[in-house]
């Protein structure tokens, strides 16, 4: 190869490598470096799809401090959903619950409060005493409640989490979780029980202590400054100890999108607020969510050799698609994929076909179309009745 041809070949290789680098997707590390977050671990998640938009060391275990109470609140609301607990039920404070230090609402031994008041004390003022009182009321003891917390963590796929108390006050090395696992339990709480945000978005409230010393009001002040300083922030839970430093699982809503920002081990409360705000700013600037709540009417599907001639269909889930690169969703097209007929038996819930979503010939995703009812295979008598019916007609 001559020197001139060799130089031309090298130039072509260089140009190709430059073009490839421009076309290659930006890595998560490169994207995250554009956000000046000081905390060593963080996660930005969109809860409807569960998409992690930004993260740094999301699976590194750390002490979560009072962010632990997200799991406590999740189990409380599960008990309410099951009918085992009502908001106006009375909860009595034990000596053990009263003895909690750290953040508290100063419940006295023998003092009673409603479940709803206890929820306010936990989520607004981060009351350790209220958390333990609720744990004992639900499970009989705090250790039994903590067992339920750990089982729930496993069920949610929180692979790097272990709790030893229900409030996060402990300095034990056996009490740990990660930014990603916190996002998972926060997602579960706000999606299944969105009413929690009605409590976590309250800046100030009061409760009344009724004890042997008399009746007096006590003010609750939200530990989460973001609900005052960041537009759209509606929760969720802060935490801080000397071991955990300053943590938060924050929830904000804008433009029809909800985001969860988890920050762990920030050096101080101001940095915690700043870091969460920067994560939210990035997410709301870059993300758009397309949700199709009304995908259209489905036809009935012909059934061969069934006790019914047709079966009804329904959609298996709601279609959601998240864009994280700043592009918006418009001119969405849909394509329904179904067979012309199905052979009995038909089982309710089984997949019949799909609805596919496109934007500019690019597939965005698809959702299943499922059978909405059971259709048994027709027996001899069934076929005889059908024949007689057709003959009479």
C-alpha positions in Angstrom: 0.0 0.0 0.0 1.4 3.4 -1.0 1.9 6.2 1.6 -0.9 8.3 0.0 -3.4 5.3 0.0 -2.4 4.5 3.6 -3.1 8.1 4.7 -6.5 8.0 2.9 -7.4 4.7 4.6 -6.5 6.1 8.1 -8.5 9.2 7.4 -11.5 7.1 6.5 -11.1 5.0 9.7 -10.9 8.2 11.8 -14.0 9.7 10.2 -15.9 6.5 10.8 -14.9 6.3 14.4 -16.0 9.9 15.0 -19.4 9.3 13.3 -19.9 6.1 15.4 -19.1 7.9 18.6 -21.6 10.7 17.7 -24.3 8.1 16.9 -23.7 5.8 19.9 -26.1 6.2 22.8 -24.9 8.2 25.8 -24.0 5.9 28.7 -25.8 6.2 32.1 -22.6 7.4 33.7 -22.1 10.1 31.1 -25.7 11.3 31.5 -25.5 11.2 35.3 -22.3 13.3 35.3 -24.3 16.1 33.7 -26.2 16.4 36.9 -24.1 17.8 39.8 -25.4 15.6 42.6 -23.1 15.5 45.6 -24.7 12.5 47.4 -22.8 9.2 46.8 -25.9 7.2 45.8 -29.1 8.2 44.2 -31.9 7.1 41.9 -34.4 8.9 39.7 -37.4 6.7 38.8 -40.6 7.1 36.8 -43.0 5.0 38.9 -45.7 4.1 36.2 -43.2 2.2 34.1 -40.6 1.6 36.8 -37.9 3.1 34.6 -34.7 4.2 36.2 -33.8 7.5 34.5 -30.7 8.3 36.4 -28.7 6.5 39.0 -25.4 6.3 40.8 -24.4 3.2 42.8 -28.1 2.4 43.2 -27.4 -1.0 44.7 -24.9 0.0 47.4 -26.3 -0.8 50.9 -26.5 2.0 53.4 -28.4 2.9 56.5 -31.7 4.6 55.5 -32.6 6.3 58.8 -36.3 7.3 58.9 -36.8 6.6 55.2 -37.4 3.1 56.7 -40.9 4.4 57.6 -41.9 4.1 53.9 -42.1 0.4 54.5 -43.9 0.9 57.8 -46.5 3.1 56.0 -46.9 0.6 53.2 -47.8 -2.2 55.7 -50.2 0.1 57.5 -52.1 0.9 54.3 -52.1 -2.8 53.4 -53.9 -3.5 56.7 -56.4 -0.8 56.0 -57.0 -2.3 52.5 -57.6 -5.7 54.0 -60.1 -4.4 56.4 -58.0 -5.3 59.5 -57.6 -1.6 60.3 -59.7 1.5 60.1 -58.6 5.2 60.1 -60.7 5.9 63.2 -59.5 2.8 65.1 -57.8 3.7 68.5 -54.1 2.9 69.0 -52.7 2.8 72.6 -49.1 3.8 73.2 -46.9 1.3 75.1 -44.0 2.0 77.4 -41.7 0.7 74.7 -43.2 3.0 72.0 -42.9 6.0 74.4 -39.2 5.2 75.1 -38.2 5.9 71.5 -35.7 8.7 71.1 -34.8 10.7 68.1 -37.6 12.3 66.1 -40.9 11.9 68.1 -44.3 13.4 68.8 -44.0 12.7 72.6 -46.7 10.2 73.0 -47.3 9.2 76.6 -47.6 5.6 77.9 -51.3 4.7 77.8 -52.1 7.6 75.5 -54.5 6.8 72.6 -54.7 8.2 69.2 -56.5 7.2 66.0 -54.8 5.4 63.2 -55.1 8.4 61.0 -53.4 10.6 63.6 -50.6 8.1 63.9 -50.2 8.1 60.1 -49.8 11.9 60.2 -47.3 11.7 63.1 -45.2 9.2 61.1 -45.2 10.8 57.6 -45.3 14.5 58.6 -43.2 14.6 61.8 -41.4 11.3 61.4 -42.5 10.1 64.8 -40.5 7.1 66.0 -42.9 6.6 68.9 -45.9 6.6 66.6 -44.2 4.1 64.2 -43.6 1.6 67.1 -47.1 2.1 68.5 -48.6 1.2 65.1 -46.2 -1.7 64.6 -47.3 -3.2 68.0 -50.9 -2.5 67.3 -50.8 -4.4 63.9 -48.4 -7.3 64.7 -48.4 -7.5 68.5 -44.8 -6.5 68.8 -42.2 -4.5 66.9 -40.0 -7.6 66.1 -43.1 -9.4 64.5 -43.9 -6.3 62.5 -40.2 -6.1 61.3 -40.5 -9.7 60.1 -43.4 -8.6 58.0 -41.4 -5.7 56.7 -38.6 -8.0 55.6 -41.0 -10.4 53.9 -42.6 -7.5 52.0 -39.1 -6.3 50.9 -38.4 -9.8 49.5 -41.8 -9.8 47.7 -41.0 -6.4 46.1 -37.6 -7.6 44.8 -35.7 -5.5 47.3 -32.6 -7.7 47.1 -30.2 -5.6 49.2 -32.5 -4.7 52.1 -32.8 -5.9 55.7 -34.7 -4.1 58.5 -34.2 -4.5 62.2 -36.6 -1.9 63.4 -39.7 -0.1 62.0 -38.5 3.5 62.3 -34.8 3.6 61.2 -33.5 4.8 64.6 -31.0 2.0 65.0 -27.3 2.3 64.2 -27.0 -1.5 63.5 -25.1 -2.6 60.5 -27.9 -5.2 60.0 -30.3 -2.4 59.1 -29.7 -1.4 55.5 -31.2 -0.8 52.1 -30.2 0.9 48.8 -31.3 3.8 46.7 -33.0 1.5 44.2 -34.7 -0.6 46.9 -36.1 2.6 48.5 -37.4 3.6 45.1 -39.1 0.2 44.7 -41.0 0.4 48.1 -41.8 4.1 47.5 -43.2 3.2 44.1 -45.4 0.5 45.6 -46.7 2.8 48.3 -47.7 5.8 46.0 -49.1 3.6 43.2 -51.2 1.3 45.4 -52.1 3.9 48.0 -51.9 7.4 46.4 -53.8 8.8 49.4 -50.5 8.7 51.3 -49.6 11.9 49.3 -52.5 13.7 50.9 -50.7 13.3 54.2 -47.0 13.7 53.0 -47.8 17.0 51.2 -49.0 18.7 54.4 -46.6 21.3 55.7 -48.0 21.8 59.2 -50.7 20.2 61.3 -51.6 19.7 64.9 -52.6 16.8 67.1 -54.1 16.7 70.6 -52.5 14.9 73.5 -55.1 13.6 75.9 -53.3 12.3 79.0 -53.6 12.2 82.8 -51.9 15.6 82.8 -54.7 17.0 80.7 -55.2 18.0 77.1 -52.8 20.0 75.0 -52.1 20.6 71.3 -48.9 19.6 69.7 -47.7 21.0 66.3 -46.5 18.7 63.5 -44.0 20.2 61.1 -43.0 18.4 57.9 -39.4 17.2 57.9 -39.4 17.4 54.0 -38.5 21.0 53.0 -39.0 20.1 49.3 -42.7 20.3 49.6 -42.2 24.0 50.3 -39.2 24.7 48.0 -39.9 22.5 45.0 -42.9 23.1 42.8 -44.9 19.9 42.5 -43.3 18.1 45.4 -45.9 16.1 47.3 -43.8 13.8 49.6 -42.5 11.4 50.7 -40.1 10.8 53.5 -36.8 12.1 54.9 -34.3 10.5 57.2 -31.1 11.5 59.0 -28.8 10.0 61.6 -25.1 10.3 62.2 -24.6 6.9 60.5 -27.0 7.4 57.5 -26.3 11.1 57.1 -29.1 12.9 55.2 -31.5 10.8 53.0 -34.8 11.4 51.2 -37.3 9.6 49.1 -39.0 12.5 47.3 -42.1 12.5 45.0 -43.0 15.3 42.6 -45.6 15.8 39.9 -45.5 18.0 36.9 -46.8 17.9 33.3 -48.8 14.7 34.0 -45.6 12.9 35.1 -44.7 11.6 38.6 -41.1 11.1 39.6 -39.4 9.6 42.6 -35.9 11.0 43.6 -34.0 9.0 46.2 -30.9 10.6 47.7 -28.7 8.8 50.2 -25.9 9.9 52.5 -26.0 13.6 51.6 -23.6 15.5 53.9 -26.3 17.9 55.1 -30.0 18.8 54.8 -29.3 21.6 52.3 -27.4 19.3 50.0 -30.2 16.7 50.2 -32.7 19.3 49.0 -30.4 20.5 46.3 -29.6 17.1 45.0 -33.3 15.9 44.9 -34.2 19.2 43.1 -31.6 18.7 40.5 -32.7 15.2 39.8 -36.3 16.4 39.4 -35.3 19.2 37.1 -33.5 16.8 34.9 -36.3 14.3 34.8 -39.1 16.9 34.1 -36.9 18.5 31.4 -36.1 15.2 29.6 -39.1 12.9 30.2 -42.6 12.6 28.7 -45.0 9.9 29.4 -47.6 8.5 26.9 -50.5 6.7 28.5 -53.4 5.3 26.5 -56.4 5.0 28.9 -58.8 4.6 25.9 -57.3 2.2 23.4 -60.7 1.6 21.6 -63.4 -1.0 21.4 -62.5 -4.6 20.7 -64.5 -6.9 18.5 -65.9 -10.2 19.6 -64.0 -13.2 18.4 -65.6 -16.2 16.7 -65.4 -19.5 18.6 -65.3 -22.8 16.9 -66.9 -25.8 18.6 -67.8 -23.8 21.7 -71.0 -23.5 23.7 -71.0 -19.9 22.6 -70.4 -18.7 19.0 -68.4 -15.7 20.1 -66.2 -14.6 23.0 -65.6 -11.1 24.3 -62.1 -9.6 24.6 -60.4 -7.0 26.8 -57.0 -5.4 27.1 -54.5 -7.0 29.5 -53.1 -3.7 30.8 -52.8 0.0 30.1 -50.2 1.0 27.6 -47.5 3.3 28.9 -44.4 4.5 27.2 -41.7 6.8 28.7 -39.4 9.0 26.6 -36.2 10.0 28.4 -34.5 11.9 25.6 -36.7 15.0 25.3 -38.8 13.7 22.4 -42.6 14.0 22.6 -45.4 11.6 21.6 -47.5 12.6 18.6 -49.2 10.9 15.6 -49.4 7.6 17.4 -50.7 4.7 15.3 -52.1 1.4 16.5 -52.4 -2.0 14.9 -54.6 -4.7 16.3 -53.4 -8.3 15.8 -56.0 -11.0 16.3 -56.8 -14.3 14.7 -60.1 -14.7 12.7 -61.4 -17.3 15.1 -60.4 -19.5 18.1 -61.1 -23.1 18.9 -62.9 -23.9 22.2 -62.2 -24.2 25.0 -61.4 -20.6 25.7 -59.9 -19.6 29.1 -60.5 -16.2 30.7 -57.3 -14.2 31.0 -55.4 -16.1 28.3 -53.8 -14.1 25.5 -55.7 -13.8 22.3 -53.6 -11.2 20.5 -51.9 -7.8 20.8 -52.3 -4.1 20.2 -49.1 -2.6 18.8 -48.2 1.1 19.1 -46.1 2.9 16.5 -44.7 6.4 16.1 -43.3 7.2 12.6 -43.0 3.5 11.8 -41.0 2.9 15.0 -42.6 0.4 17.4 -43.1 1.9 20.8 -44.5 -1.2 22.5 -47.5 -3.5 22.7 -50.1 -4.7 25.2 -51.9 -8.1 25.3 -55.5 -8.6 24.3 -57.0 -11.3 26.5 -60.2 -13.3 26.6 -62.7 -11.7 29.0 -64.7 -14.9 29.6 -64.5 -18.7 29.7 -66.1 -20.6 26.8 -66.4 -24.4 27.2 -66.1 -26.8 24.4 -69.5 -27.9 23.2 -70.6 -31.4 23.9 -73.0 -33.6 22.0 -76.1 -32.2 23.7 -74.8 -28.6 23.2 -74.4 -29.2 19.5 -77.8 -30.8 19.3 -79.4 -27.7 20.9 -77.5 -25.4 18.5 -78.7 -27.4 15.5 -82.3 -27.4 16.7 -82.1 -23.6 17.3 -80.7 -23.0 13.8 -83.4 -25.3 12.3 -86.2 -23.4 14.1 -84.8 -20.1 12.9 
